[in-house]
Amino acid sequence: MPVNLQTPVAEHLHPVEGLRMGSTEAGVRKPGRKDLTVLLLDEGAAVAGVFTQNRFCAAPVQICREHLAAGSDVRALLINTGVANAGTGEQGLLDARKSCAQLAWQLGVQPQQVLPFSTGVIMEPLPLERILAGMPAAVSDAQPRHWLRAAQAIMTTDTVPKAFSTQIAIAGVPVHVTGIAKGAGMIHPNMATMLGFVATDANIAPELLRVAVQELAGQSFNRVTVDGDTSTNDSFILMATRKAAHAPITALDSDEGQALMSALRGVAQQLAQAIVRDGEGATKFISVRVEQGADTAECLKVAYAIAHSPLVKTAFFASDPNLGRILAAVGYAGIADLDQTKIELYLDEVHVATRGGRHPAYREEDGQRVMQQSEITVRVLLGRGSAQDTVWTCDLSHDYVTINADYRS
């Protein structure tokens, strides 16, 4: 079961003017579930994306990069679940291109105006004929309010669909931000989202979107980890339909730009945290906050060393305050001149270690009380400066092994 994560309510997800979503059952891998989704954008929308840093990236990732680099006026996104179209060689690229061409033909646009996305089992061929046959039904289903249906249709091992929404005012004009994501395993930065799609109707200059999506990814999806595995298919797409009736936003550091970025960041962070809360077999949601670093980079080194450690994660699952494992992770994080006598460690409000050793007032029962909670904050103070950063992770349970052992069956 996910950690304190509820199924979204469709009525709470704001439609974004200029964007429609439709889903259908194409039988990509398993019968009886929606597995093919289209997102259709009106002319004039701006789109930007960031993708996995895995060099063995999937065919759809390669095609998306190509289409975005060409500066195409993106009009549609095509998403299938069940088969990742990764590790499929030249045929995988041909299949991805054919799917773009077919959807483009149906919509009366160019193939370069379609971005393809796939998620699921790696090294299996894309069932192209089923996907092509399902496209008309997905297009016919497209409606502005179908956010929840789309969130459900892109799931793989997720147990809960992930969707969040907010509304702000820019110059007195209502502006909406809504996003969906999928992911529960193979979650690790660069990227860490599997698939994420966030849209707004804000009237923002298209060239700003490329900067915005990088910044948002760095503050959300690249701050989560479940198991340390970087997927072949990770993609995070930011869309602006530019339909809102306010003056164009031409600078992200303007008041209007900052207000929009805050709203986008809030939705992106909720989606990223939802992935961790729904981590395969997760029973606890853990925030790892590192403070007093010389710079952000070393704060993240320490945070990820803790968040990636199987020994730390299994201790959290067992509610066992075996806190030497956390100190050991701090020590091997890669800070060559780290002074262990300046290290302070907290579990929530409980002061565990001071000056590199056990705090005199620390009691095992206090540590165990915190470890039994479903949400826990680990704070590490390095005593080296004023930088700080946070990473979100989960515990590692028996179910993680079971889910991944049975994933293809």
C-alpha positions, 0 to 999 in steps of 0.5 A: 500500500502507498504511504499516505497517498490517496487516489486523486479526485477527478473533480479536483483536477483543473482542466487546462484550456487548449489541452485534451486527453483520451485513453483506450484499451489497446491490448498492448500487453494485458487485456482489460486495462487502458494502456494507450493515451493521447494528449492533444494540444491546440496550435500555439502551445509551447512544449519542453522536456528533459529525459533520462541520462541512461545511455541505453535510452529507449526509442521513444526518448530518442525520437522525442529529443529529435522532434523537440530539437527540431523546434517542432510545434508539438500538437500531440503526445502519444503514451503507451504502457506495458512495453517500454520499446527499449532495447529494441534496436532499429526496429524500435525506432521504426515503430516509434516513428510509425506511431507518430506518423499514424497519429499525425495523419489522424490529426492532420499534423506533421509526424515531427509534431507528435512526441511518443512515450512508452513504459513497461517491459524492456527488450520486448517489441512494440505491438505496433498494430495494436497501438495503431488500431487503438489510436482512433478510440483514444482520440475520440475519448479526448476531453479537457477533464480526463486527467484522472483517466490519463493518470490511470492509463499510464500506470505500470506497477503503480498502485495509485494514479498520480495527479495534482492540480492548483490554481493561481492568479496572475494579474488577476487572471486565473491560471491553472497547473495540472500534472500526472506522473507514473513510477514506482520502481527504477527510480533514481535521479537523472531522471527519476520520474519514469513519466511525468507531464505537467501543463499550464494555460499560463501565457509564457514565452516559449523560450522560457519553457526550456529553462523552466523544465530543467529547473523544475526537474532539479527541484522535484523529480531529481530529488527522489530515489526508490532503488537507485536504478535509472530507467531507460524511458524517463521523461518529464514534459512541461506544456504551456497552452498560453491560453490565459488572458494575461500579458505574456510572461517574458522573464522567470525572475519577474513577479509573474514568472516567480508566481508561475514557477512556484505553482509549477514547482508545487505540482512537480514536487507533489508528483515526485513525492507521490512516486516515492510514497508509491515506491514498490513495497514501500511502507515509509516515506523518508525525507533526508535533509542535509544542512551546513554543507559547503555547497549544495553538491556535497549536501546531495552527495550525503543525502543520496548516500543515505537514501540509496543505502540498502542497509539504511532502507531495510533498517527503516523497514524493520523500524530498527534504529541501527543508526550507525548505518546512517553515519557510515553512509555519511562517511562514504559519501565522498567528502574527502575532508569531512570532519566527523567531530562536527557531524550532528544527526537527528531523527525528527526531533530526536538528537541521535549523534553529536560531534561524531558520536552518540548524543548523551541524552539519546535513548534507543526507545526514542529512536525506535518510536520515530522509526515506527512512524510512516513519515520520517525526517533524517537531518544531518548537519555537516558543520561545513557551511550554510548550504542545504538540500533535501532528497525523498526516499522510502524504505526497502521491504520484502514486497520490493523483491516480490514485485520485481521478481514477478513483474513480467509474469 
